[in-house]
């Protein structure tokens, strides 16, 4: 399935607000290729120095978990060792 339009392909934009932090989804842009989409993303999403990093990904390349299926996430419920409830986070630990 292609998401190609007369404006170009649809690309998802991810921004990193500070060095070392995770990238977060910011929105979408159109572009005929990666270079144009990257320039469009820069122009739209970083006008006020909101980011130090920028990723773009073709929308049709993103795979997502099914939104209507609770059973997809069921296996994690029975593995208590995967939940960080057995220890205390030391003072001074950031971004956890």
ABEGO torsion letter per residue (X at the ends): XBABBAAEBBBBBBBBABBGBBBBBAEBBBBABAAAAAAAAAAAAAAAGABABBBBBBAAABBBBBAABAAAAAAAAABAAABBAABBBBBGBBGX
